[in-house]
């Protein structure tokens, strides 16, 4: 029997000075995240031009209207396009509890997507670690919940005791996960040392999610990894071998998780071992979607994340993918936007420009 699809209302708070087009783009990306999660029907998407309420994120009037409205739409999930504070998500959840509505913030949604897509034990452990880091600040709400369930005199003390217990439990769980991940990290380090002994260099493909990184990996290495027109299709690092004909030798080519705007630091930290291939690489191939309306913005997002990973000084090339989908005018505009970059133009799906890309890799890898 097919499970009933959840219905969700999406809300994004947008400052009055934010342009209408930027506000629309934020909502489109949130809807893409929902689509990637799957099993959820968006029954309404709304944007409120206001500042977050310090206690409940949404204003009192909005919350009062939202509960009955969600019941009419049979919505059971409210997704906020922001990272909420622990107190905010607790209070908002409490205010909507009687209407049977779960409250997710942006990171909740991303973690749920990751959990559905993780295919290796390592990725699953990393997601669990990120979830614990996200859960930690919300201990307040869980403690209050236990206090309310206890009822009667002295329940505040009971709640505080349970908060401490949960803190210790999560801390111990985090320690165990990190210990398991260390095993994978040590294994990767041994593999890298073996590559170095054999003179094998590593090239990592990085970029905004859905830019075509996995398609490029498959084309250059002959691998047959899963490719989809969705966000975060790749969570695990995939490594293939790329033959450099002029050098008469191979390099290892690694695909990495796609980046996205407002990717919380704790998520990047949790994926440290998976991203270690990129961190240790000799060369980075920054793949972009040349047809993307927000190309410049997405390039900046990736550059900022590379900087946060401490690899912004690693040699890299900027590759414009999907050139079969752009006009000559668009290409000229891109060239003008990156006057100091020696751009590489390809279409991984159509096998265009791949030989030129390989030649550039040979030049850069030394």
ZAZA-859480 format. One record per residue (C-alpha): y, x, z; residue in three letters; residue number from 1. Coordinates in pm, 1 decimal. Example, Ala and Ser with C-alpha at 12.3 -4.5 7.8 and 13.67 -1.06 7.14 Angstrom:
+----------+----------+----------+------+------+
|        v |        u |        w | resn | resi |
+----------+----------+----------+------+------+
|   -450.0 |   1230.0 |    780.0 |  ala |    1 |
|   -106.0 |   1367.0 |    714.0 |  ser |    2 |
+----------+----------+----------+------+------+
REM end
This chain:
+----------+----------+----------+------+------+
|        v |        u |        w | resn | resi |
+----------+----------+----------+------+------+
|      0.0 |      0.0 |      0.0 |  unk |    1 |
|    335.7 |    140.8 |   -104.0 |  unk |    2 |
|    572.6 |    205.2 |    188.3 |  unk |    3 |
|    896.5 |      9.2 |    191.6 |  unk |    4 |
|   1194.1 |    210.0 |     70.9 |  unk |    5 |
|   1461.3 |    282.2 |    329.3 |  unk |    6 |
|   1814.1 |    161.6 |    257.4 |  unk |    7 |
|   2111.1 |    378.1 |    342.1 |  unk |    8 |
|   2487.9 |    359.8 |    367.2 |  unk |    9 |
|   2673.7 |    680.7 |    289.9 |  unk |   10 |
|   3010.5 |    763.9 |    445.2 |  unk |   11 |
|   3244.9 |   1054.2 |    382.3 |  unk |   12 |
|   3574.9 |   1105.6 |    562.4 |  unk |   13 |
|   3836.3 |   1242.1 |    325.2 |  unk |   14 |
|   4177.4 |   1368.1 |    427.1 |  unk |   15 |
|   4466.0 |   1180.7 |    260.6 |  unk |   16 |
|   4580.8 |   1502.5 |     89.0 |  unk |   17 |
|   4242.6 |   1555.4 |    -80.5 |  unk |   18 |
|   4249.4 |   1464.8 |   -450.3 |  unk |   19 |
|   4056.6 |   1162.2 |   -574.4 |  unk |   20 |
|   3843.8 |   1378.4 |   -805.7 |  unk |   21 |
|   3743.2 |   1613.5 |   -522.3 |  unk |   22 |
|   3658.8 |   1315.8 |   -299.9 |  unk |   23 |
|   3441.5 |   1172.5 |   -578.0 |  unk |   24 |
|   3264.7 |   1506.8 |   -629.8 |  unk |   25 |
|   3174.8 |   1525.2 |   -258.7 |  unk |   26 |
|   3015.6 |   1182.4 |   -274.0 |  unk |   27 |
|   2828.7 |   1262.1 |   -596.7 |  unk |   28 |
|   2672.8 |   1567.3 |   -433.1 |  unk |   29 |
|   2572.6 |   1362.3 |   -128.3 |  unk |   30 |
|   2409.4 |   1106.0 |   -359.2 |  unk |   31 |
|   2224.5 |   1390.2 |   -534.2 |  unk |   32 |
|   2095.8 |   1505.7 |   -196.0 |  unk |   33 |
|   1973.1 |   1152.6 |   -123.0 |  unk |   34 |
|   1804.4 |   1140.2 |   -464.1 |  unk |   35 |
|   1635.2 |   1474.0 |   -396.5 |  unk |   36 |
|   1507.8 |   1344.9 |    -61.2 |  unk |   37 |
|   1353.4 |   1044.0 |   -234.2 |  unk |   38 |
|   1237.2 |    716.1 |    -85.7 |  unk |   39 |
|   1590.8 |    605.7 |      1.1 |  unk |   40 |
|   1800.4 |    347.5 |   -179.4 |  unk |   41 |
|   2176.3 |    382.1 |   -143.5 |  unk |   42 |
|   2312.2 |     32.0 |    -88.4 |  unk |   43 |
|   2671.4 |    140.7 |    -34.5 |  unk |   44 |
|   2878.1 |    459.3 |    -50.3 |  unk |   45 |
|   3220.2 |    453.1 |    111.2 |  unk |   46 |
|   3496.8 |    702.6 |    171.0 |  unk |   47 |
|   3741.9 |    659.9 |    453.8 |  unk |   48 |
|   4072.5 |    845.4 |    440.9 |  unk |   49 |
|   4101.2 |    938.2 |    805.8 |  unk |   50 |
|   4053.5 |   1214.3 |   1058.2 |  unk |   51 |
|   3721.6 |   1223.3 |   1249.8 |  unk |   52 |
|   3729.3 |   1044.1 |   1585.4 |  unk |   53 |
|   3670.1 |   1308.3 |   1855.2 |  unk |   54 |
|   3408.8 |   1096.1 |   2033.5 |  unk |   55 |
|   3230.7 |    892.0 |   1764.6 |  unk |   56 |
|   3345.1 |   1057.7 |   1437.7 |  unk |   57 |
|   3408.1 |    712.6 |   1288.0 |  unk |   58 |
|   3685.6 |    494.8 |   1429.9 |  unk |   59 |
|   3612.6 |    200.1 |   1660.5 |  unk |   60 |
|   3708.8 |    -61.4 |   1399.6 |  unk |   61 |
|   3492.6 |     98.9 |   1132.9 |  unk |   62 |
|   3191.3 |    106.4 |   1368.3 |  unk |   63 |
|   3239.0 |   -258.9 |   1470.2 |  unk |   64 |
|   3244.7 |   -366.5 |   1104.7 |  unk |   65 |
|   2964.4 |   -131.0 |   1004.1 |  unk |   66 |
|   2688.0 |   -269.7 |   1228.2 |  unk |   67 |
|   2684.3 |   -631.3 |   1100.9 |  unk |   68 |
|   2755.3 |   -513.4 |    745.3 |  unk |   69 |
|   2452.5 |   -282.0 |    753.8 |  unk |   70 |
|   2234.6 |   -568.0 |    877.0 |  unk |   71 |
|   2349.7 |   -783.4 |    584.0 |  unk |   72 |
|   2254.3 |   -503.4 |    343.8 |  unk |   73 |
|   1930.0 |   -438.9 |    534.8 |  unk |   74 |
|   2036.5 |    -76.5 |    572.8 |  unk |   75 |
|   1857.1 |    122.8 |    841.6 |  unk |   76 |
|   2011.4 |    465.8 |    783.7 |  unk |   77 |
|   2372.2 |    582.0 |    801.4 |  unk |   78 |
|   2435.4 |    923.1 |    641.9 |  unk |   79 |
|   2758.8 |   1102.9 |    729.6 |  unk |   80 |
|   2870.5 |   1370.7 |    483.4 |  unk |   81 |
|   2964.3 |   1620.0 |    756.3 |  unk |   82 |
|   2811.9 |   1817.5 |   1042.0 |  unk |   83 |
|   2867.3 |   1611.6 |   1355.2 |  unk |   84 |
|   2902.7 |   1743.7 |   1707.6 |  unk |   85 |
|   2621.3 |   1658.2 |   1948.7 |  unk |   86 |
|   2837.6 |   1413.1 |   2143.9 |  unk |   87 |
|   2957.0 |   1241.4 |   1827.1 |  unk |   88 |
|   2611.1 |   1178.6 |   1684.3 |  unk |   89 |
|   2488.9 |   1054.2 |   2021.9 |  unk |   90 |
|   2779.8 |    812.8 |   2072.8 |  unk |   91 |
|   2767.7 |    688.0 |   1713.9 |  unk |   92 |
|   2393.3 |    631.9 |   1738.8 |  unk |   93 |
|   2441.5 |    442.1 |   2064.5 |  unk |   94 |
|   2711.3 |    221.5 |   1911.0 |  unk |   95 |
|   2483.3 |    127.0 |   1618.6 |  unk |   96 |
|   2155.6 |    113.2 |   1812.0 |  unk |   97 |
|   2152.4 |   -266.9 |   1847.8 |  unk |   98 |
|   2175.2 |   -297.0 |   1468.6 |  unk |   99 |
|   1865.6 |    -81.8 |   1415.2 |  unk |  100 |
|   2053.7 |    200.3 |   1238.9 |  unk |  101 |
|   1959.1 |    569.1 |   1248.3 |  unk |  102 |
|   2245.5 |    815.6 |   1212.2 |  unk |  103 |
|   2198.9 |   1133.3 |   1006.9 |  unk |  104 |
|   2459.0 |   1396.0 |    941.9 |  unk |  105 |
|   2460.4 |   1623.0 |    636.3 |  unk |  106 |
|   2243.7 |   1889.5 |    799.1 |  unk |  107 |
|   1987.3 |   1630.3 |    910.2 |  unk |  108 |
|   1953.7 |   1522.3 |    547.8 |  unk |  109 |
|   1920.9 |   1878.3 |    415.6 |  unk |  110 |
|   1656.7 |   1962.7 |    677.4 |  unk |  111 |
|   1457.0 |   1653.1 |    585.1 |  unk |  112 |
|   1471.0 |   1757.1 |    218.4 |  unk |  113 |
|   1358.4 |   2107.7 |    306.1 |  unk |  114 |
|   1072.6 |   1972.9 |    516.2 |  unk |  115 |
|    946.2 |   1765.3 |    221.2 |  unk |  116 |
|    966.5 |   2057.4 |    -24.3 |  unk |  117 |
|    829.1 |   2345.6 |    182.1 |  unk |  118 |
|    497.3 |   2459.2 |     37.1 |  unk |  119 |
|    420.6 |   2776.5 |    232.5 |  unk |  120 |
|    361.7 |   2830.5 |    602.8 |  unk |  121 |
|    656.6 |   3068.7 |    617.4 |  unk |  122 |
|    899.9 |   2815.4 |    470.3 |  unk |  123 |
|    767.4 |   2547.5 |    706.3 |  unk |  124 |
|    822.4 |   2777.7 |   1003.8 |  unk |  125 |
|   1174.5 |   2856.8 |    887.8 |  unk |  126 |
|   1254.9 |   2487.4 |    854.7 |  unk |  127 |
|   1114.6 |   2422.2 |   1200.3 |  unk |  128 |
|   1333.4 |   2702.4 |   1336.9 |  unk |  129 |
|   1643.4 |   2560.1 |   1167.5 |  unk |  130 |
|   1558.1 |   2215.3 |   1307.2 |  unk |  131 |
|   1534.5 |   2353.7 |   1660.2 |  unk |  132 |
|   1871.1 |   2527.6 |   1621.7 |  unk |  133 |
|   2017.9 |   2199.3 |   1500.5 |  unk |  134 |
|   1843.6 |   2001.9 |   1774.8 |  unk |  135 |
|   1956.9 |   2233.0 |   2054.0 |  unk |  136 |
|   2314.8 |   2104.9 |   2085.5 |  unk |  137 |
|   2185.2 |   1746.9 |   2085.4 |  unk |  138 |
|   1996.7 |   1790.5 |   2410.8 |  unk |  139 |
|   2284.7 |   1607.3 |   2577.6 |  unk |  140 |
|   2198.6 |   1284.6 |   2397.7 |  unk |  141 |
|   1826.9 |   1317.7 |   2462.2 |  unk |  142 |
|   1894.4 |   1372.2 |   2831.8 |  unk |  143 |
|   2116.4 |   1065.7 |   2845.9 |  unk |  144 |
|   1843.3 |    865.4 |   2672.7 |  unk |  145 |
|   1588.9 |    968.6 |   2937.2 |  unk |  146 |
|   1835.7 |    887.3 |   3213.1 |  unk |  147 |
|   1888.9 |    536.7 |   3074.0 |  unk |  148 |
|   1514.0 |    480.3 |   3046.7 |  unk |  149 |
|   1469.5 |    591.9 |   3408.2 |  unk |  150 |
|   1713.6 |    331.1 |   3539.7 |  unk |  151 |
|   1823.0 |    281.3 |   3900.1 |  unk |  152 |
|   1991.7 |    511.7 |   4147.2 |  unk |  153 |
|   1988.8 |    887.2 |   4089.9 |  unk |  154 |
|   1908.8 |    873.1 |   3720.1 |  unk |  155 |
|   2184.1 |   1118.7 |   3639.3 |  unk |  156 |
|   1995.7 |   1387.2 |   3824.6 |  unk |  157 |
|   1676.9 |   1294.2 |   3641.0 |  unk |  158 |
|   1855.7 |   1326.2 |   3309.2 |  unk |  159 |
|   1993.5 |   1665.1 |   3398.0 |  unk |  160 |
|   1646.9 |   1782.1 |   3500.5 |  unk |  161 |
|   1501.0 |   1664.7 |   3172.4 |  unk |  162 |
|   1781.5 |   1835.7 |   2980.8 |  unk |  163 |
|   1690.1 |   2164.9 |   3143.0 |  unk |  164 |
|   1322.2 |   2108.2 |   3070.6 |  unk |  165 |
|   1392.0 |   2033.2 |   2706.1 |  unk |  166 |
|   1614.0 |   2339.2 |   2676.9 |  unk |  167 |
|   1335.3 |   2558.9 |   2810.7 |  unk |  168 |
|   1080.6 |   2391.6 |   2584.6 |  unk |  169 |
|   1289.6 |   2441.9 |   2271.7 |  unk |  170 |
|   1373.6 |   2798.9 |   2368.8 |  unk |  171 |
|   1004.8 |   2881.6 |   2410.7 |  unk |  172 |
|    920.0 |   2710.0 |   2083.8 |  unk |  173 |
|   1193.8 |   2907.1 |   1905.8 |  unk |  174 |
|   1059.4 |   3232.5 |   2050.8 |  unk |  175 |
|    707.0 |   3157.3 |   1924.4 |  unk |  176 |
|    828.0 |   3069.0 |   1574.8 |  unk |  177 |
|   1038.6 |   3385.6 |   1552.9 |  unk |  178 |
|    735.0 |   3589.1 |   1658.3 |  unk |  179 |
|    526.2 |   3433.1 |   1380.5 |  unk |  180 |
|    803.9 |   3492.9 |   1127.1 |  unk |  181 |
|    819.3 |   3857.7 |   1231.9 |  unk |  182 |
|    463.9 |   3891.1 |   1102.5 |  unk |  183 |
|    575.4 |   3774.4 |    758.7 |  unk |  184 |
|    881.6 |   3999.5 |    771.1 |  unk |  185 |
|    665.8 |   4301.6 |    857.6 |  unk |  186 |
|    432.7 |   4211.6 |    571.4 |  unk |  187 |
|    727.3 |   4194.2 |    330.8 |  unk |  188 |
|    854.6 |   4529.6 |    455.4 |  unk |  189 |
|    514.3 |   4689.9 |    387.8 |  unk |  190 |
|    505.8 |   4537.8 |     40.1 |  unk |  191 |
|    856.0 |   4670.7 |    -31.7 |  unk |  192 |
|    758.4 |   5019.6 |     82.8 |  unk |  193 |
|    459.9 |   5003.8 |   -149.9 |  unk |  194 |
|    690.8 |   4908.4 |   -437.5 |  unk |  195 |
|    923.4 |   5197.0 |   -356.0 |  unk |  196 |
|    631.7 |   5441.1 |   -361.4 |  unk |  197 |
|    539.4 |   5311.9 |   -705.5 |  unk |  198 |
|    902.1 |   5328.3 |   -821.1 |  unk |  199 |
|    924.6 |   4948.9 |   -864.5 |  unk |  200 |
|   1274.8 |   4807.1 |   -834.5 |  unk |  201 |
|   1357.3 |   4447.1 |   -744.3 |  unk |  202 |
|   1598.6 |   4211.8 |   -918.6 |  unk |  203 |
|   1682.7 |   3880.9 |   -746.7 |  unk |  204 |
|   1806.7 |   3563.5 |   -911.3 |  unk |  205 |
|   2071.0 |   3387.6 |   -701.3 |  unk |  206 |
|   2300.3 |   3096.5 |   -770.7 |  unk |  207 |
|   2410.7 |   2745.5 |   -691.5 |  unk |  208 |
|   2127.2 |   2497.9 |   -664.8 |  unk |  209 |
|   2013.4 |   2344.8 |   -994.4 |  unk |  210 |
|   2167.8 |   2622.7 |  -1208.0 |  unk |  211 |
|   1837.3 |   2700.3 |  -1382.2 |  unk |  212 |
|   1713.7 |   2994.6 |  -1175.2 |  unk |  213 |
|   1345.3 |   2898.3 |  -1172.4 |  unk |  214 |
|   1344.9 |   2821.9 |  -1544.7 |  unk |  215 |
|   1484.1 |   3171.5 |  -1604.5 |  unk |  216 |
|   1219.1 |   3328.7 |  -1380.4 |  unk |  217 |
|    945.1 |   3148.2 |  -1571.7 |  unk |  218 |
|   1081.8 |   3253.5 |  -1911.4 |  unk |  219 |
|   1126.1 |   3618.6 |  -1820.6 |  unk |  220 |
|    799.8 |   3668.4 |  -1632.3 |  unk |  221 |
|    559.6 |   3414.3 |  -1783.4 |  unk |  222 |
|    513.9 |   3238.7 |  -1449.1 |  unk |  223 |
|    479.3 |   2861.8 |  -1436.1 |  unk |  224 |
|    670.9 |   2765.1 |  -1125.5 |  unk |  225 |
|    778.9 |   2407.7 |  -1053.1 |  unk |  226 |
|   1106.3 |   2318.7 |  -1223.2 |  unk |  227 |
|   1299.8 |   1999.0 |  -1154.2 |  unk |  228 |
|   1645.3 |   1858.6 |  -1212.9 |  unk |  229 |
|   1709.6 |   1821.7 |   -842.0 |  unk |  230 |
|   1867.0 |   2011.2 |   -554.3 |  unk |  231 |
|   1654.0 |   2259.0 |   -357.4 |  unk |  232 |
|   1351.1 |   2244.1 |   -588.9 |  unk |  233 |
|   1282.5 |   2604.1 |   -482.1 |  unk |  234 |
|   1251.0 |   2686.6 |   -112.4 |  unk |  235 |
|   1006.7 |   2975.5 |   -118.9 |  unk |  236 |
|   1080.5 |   3309.0 |   -281.8 |  unk |  237 |
|    877.7 |   3346.0 |   -604.3 |  unk |  238 |
|    824.5 |   3693.5 |   -745.7 |  unk |  239 |
|    716.4 |   3785.1 |  -1098.4 |  unk |  240 |
|    702.2 |   4102.1 |  -1305.3 |  unk |  241 |
|    953.8 |   4163.9 |  -1583.7 |  unk |  242 |
|    871.7 |   4422.6 |  -1850.8 |  unk |  243 |
|   1166.2 |   4635.1 |  -1967.9 |  unk |  244 |
|   1069.5 |   4750.3 |  -2320.4 |  unk |  245 |
|   1329.7 |   5026.0 |  -2357.5 |  unk |  246 |
|   1253.5 |   5170.2 |  -2015.4 |  unk |  247 |
|    878.6 |   5130.9 |  -2067.0 |  unk |  248 |
|    840.2 |   5005.7 |  -1711.9 |  unk |  249 |
|    844.6 |   4686.0 |  -1505.7 |  unk |  250 |
|   1076.4 |   4550.4 |  -1237.7 |  unk |  251 |
|   1004.8 |   4269.5 |   -992.6 |  unk |  252 |
|   1206.5 |   3953.3 |  -1047.3 |  unk |  253 |
|   1253.1 |   3721.4 |   -747.4 |  unk |  254 |
|   1377.0 |   3362.1 |   -744.5 |  unk |  255 |
|   1556.0 |   3240.5 |   -431.1 |  unk |  256 |
|   1663.9 |   2916.8 |   -264.6 |  unk |  257 |
|   1959.7 |   2750.2 |   -434.9 |  unk |  258 |
|   2290.8 |   2760.6 |   -250.9 |  unk |  259 |
|   2514.8 |   2462.7 |   -190.0 |  unk |  260 |
|   2859.6 |   2385.2 |    -47.5 |  unk |  261 |
|   2891.8 |   2378.9 |    329.6 |  unk |  262 |
|   2545.1 |   2527.0 |    379.6 |  unk |  263 |
|   2544.4 |   2571.9 |    758.4 |  unk |  264 |
|   2507.8 |   2931.4 |    885.7 |  unk |  265 |
|   2207.1 |   2839.8 |   1100.7 |  unk |  266 |
|   2024.1 |   2732.8 |    788.0 |  unk |  267 |
|   2088.7 |   3065.1 |    618.8 |  unk |  268 |
|   1991.1 |   3248.6 |    935.9 |  unk |  269 |
|   1666.3 |   3055.4 |    957.3 |  unk |  270 |
|   1584.2 |   3147.1 |    597.2 |  unk |  271 |
|   1650.4 |   3514.8 |    659.9 |  unk |  272 |
|   1295.1 |   3624.8 |    578.6 |  unk |  273 |
|   1279.8 |   3423.5 |    256.7 |  unk |  274 |
|   1618.5 |   3560.4 |    152.9 |  unk |  275 |
|   1515.7 |   3915.0 |    242.9 |  unk |  276 |
|   1410.2 |   3973.0 |   -119.7 |  unk |  277 |
|   1770.4 |   3916.7 |   -225.8 |  unk |  278 |
|   1904.1 |   4124.1 |     63.7 |  unk |  279 |
|   1684.0 |   4420.3 |    -30.9 |  unk |  280 |
|   1731.9 |   4390.9 |   -408.1 |  unk |  281 |
|   1860.1 |   4665.3 |   -636.0 |  unk |  282 |
|   2034.7 |   4411.7 |   -860.3 |  unk |  283 |
|   2140.3 |   4046.4 |   -833.9 |  unk |  284 |
|   2147.6 |   3808.2 |  -1129.2 |  unk |  285 |
|   2400.7 |   3537.9 |  -1041.3 |  unk |  286 |
|   2298.3 |   3243.8 |  -1260.0 |  unk |  287 |
|   2547.2 |   2964.4 |  -1319.0 |  unk |  288 |
|   2539.4 |   2636.3 |  -1509.2 |  unk |  289 |
|   2798.7 |   2690.0 |  -1782.6 |  unk |  290 |
|   2817.5 |   2313.8 |  -1843.5 |  unk |  291 |
|   2901.9 |   2242.8 |  -1479.3 |  unk |  292 |
|   3245.5 |   2084.4 |  -1436.5 |  unk |  293 |
|   3278.0 |   2269.2 |  -1104.7 |  unk |  294 |
|   3162.8 |   2607.0 |  -1229.1 |  unk |  295 |
|   3447.2 |   2806.0 |  -1070.2 |  unk |  296 |
|   3408.1 |   2635.6 |   -734.0 |  unk |  297 |
|   3030.6 |   2690.6 |   -734.0 |  unk |  298 |
|   3068.8 |   3057.6 |   -825.4 |  unk |  299 |
|   3298.0 |   3094.9 |   -523.9 |  unk |  300 |
|   3044.5 |   2919.5 |   -297.9 |  unk |  301 |
|   2770.0 |   3162.5 |   -402.3 |  unk |  302 |
|   2999.2 |   3464.2 |   -361.5 |  unk |  303 |
|   3094.0 |   3350.6 |    -10.0 |  unk |  304 |
|   2727.5 |   3311.6 |     86.8 |  unk |  305 |
|   2639.2 |   3653.5 |    -56.2 |  unk |  306 |
|   2918.6 |   3793.0 |    158.6 |  unk |  307 |
|   2782.0 |   3618.9 |    468.2 |  unk |  308 |
|   2441.8 |   3774.8 |    393.4 |  unk |  309 |
|   2605.0 |   4117.0 |    371.0 |  unk |  310 |
|   2503.7 |   4173.1 |      8.2 |  unk |  311 |
|   2832.6 |   4111.3 |   -174.3 |  unk |  312 |
|   2847.9 |   4480.0 |   -269.1 |  unk |  313 |
|   2501.2 |   4484.6 |   -428.2 |  unk |  314 |
|   2532.6 |   4540.5 |   -807.3 |  unk |  315 |
|   2515.8 |   4209.1 |   -988.9 |  unk |  316 |
|   2582.4 |   4039.1 |  -1318.4 |  unk |  317 |
|   2722.9 |   3693.6 |  -1384.0 |  unk |  318 |
|   2500.9 |   3494.4 |  -1620.1 |  unk |  319 |
|   2619.8 |   3175.3 |  -1789.4 |  unk |  320 |
|   2316.2 |   2953.1 |  -1842.3 |  unk |  321 |
|   2283.1 |   2631.1 |  -2047.9 |  unk |  322 |
|   2518.8 |   2754.1 |  -2323.4 |  unk |  323 |
|   2349.4 |   2511.4 |  -2562.6 |  unk |  324 |
|   2530.9 |   2236.7 |  -2369.9 |  unk |  325 |
|   2888.9 |   2367.1 |  -2402.0 |  unk |  326 |
|   3154.9 |   2371.8 |  -2674.3 |  unk |  327 |
|   3335.7 |   2678.5 |  -2811.1 |  unk |  328 |
|   3647.4 |   2563.2 |  -2624.3 |  unk |  329 |
|   3456.3 |   2550.4 |  -2295.4 |  unk |  330 |
|   3315.8 |   2898.6 |  -2358.4 |  unk |  331 |
|   3665.6 |   3032.9 |  -2424.8 |  unk |  332 |
|   3792.9 |   2871.5 |  -2103.8 |  unk |  333 |
|   3512.9 |   3037.0 |  -1904.5 |  unk |  334 |
|   3592.0 |   3377.7 |  -2057.7 |  unk |  335 |
|   3958.2 |   3332.5 |  -1962.3 |  unk |  336 |
|   3855.6 |   3236.4 |  -1607.1 |  unk |  337 |
|   3659.9 |   3561.3 |  -1562.9 |  unk |  338 |
|   3869.8 |   3820.1 |  -1750.5 |  unk |  339 |
|   3723.5 |   4117.3 |  -1559.5 |  unk |  340 |
|   3358.7 |   4010.8 |  -1588.6 |  unk |  341 |
|   3118.0 |   4121.0 |  -1858.3 |  unk |  342 |
|   2949.0 |   3782.1 |  -1885.0 |  unk |  343 |
|   2596.5 |   3727.3 |  -2014.6 |  unk |  344 |
|   2540.9 |   3408.5 |  -2215.2 |  unk |  345 |
|   2197.7 |   3242.3 |  -2219.7 |  unk |  346 |
|   2005.1 |   2918.8 |  -2235.6 |  unk |  347 |
|   1683.9 |   2977.0 |  -2042.6 |  unk |  348 |
|   1531.8 |   2647.1 |  -2154.3 |  unk |  349 |
|   1607.2 |   2717.4 |  -2523.8 |  unk |  350 |
|   1522.2 |   3092.7 |  -2519.4 |  unk |  351 |
|   1876.6 |   3185.4 |  -2620.2 |  unk |  352 |
|   2021.7 |   3523.5 |  -2521.3 |  unk |  353 |
|   1722.1 |   3635.4 |  -2316.2 |  unk |  354 |
|   1677.4 |   3961.2 |  -2507.0 |  unk |  355 |
|   2041.7 |   4046.6 |  -2442.2 |  unk |  356 |
|   1994.8 |   3966.7 |  -2073.8 |  unk |  357 |
|   1694.9 |   4200.5 |  -2051.9 |  unk |  358 |
|   1899.4 |   4475.7 |  -2216.3 |  unk |  359 |
|   2174.1 |   4426.0 |  -1957.6 |  unk |  360 |
|   1916.8 |   4443.5 |  -1676.3 |  unk |  361 |
|   1791.5 |   4772.6 |  -1821.9 |  unk |  362 |
|   2146.8 |   4908.6 |  -1826.2 |  unk |  363 |
|   2224.8 |   4797.0 |  -1472.3 |  unk |  364 |
|   1895.5 |   4892.9 |  -1308.6 |  unk |  365 |
|   1927.0 |   5259.3 |  -1417.1 |  unk |  366 |
+----------+----------+----------+------+------+
REM end
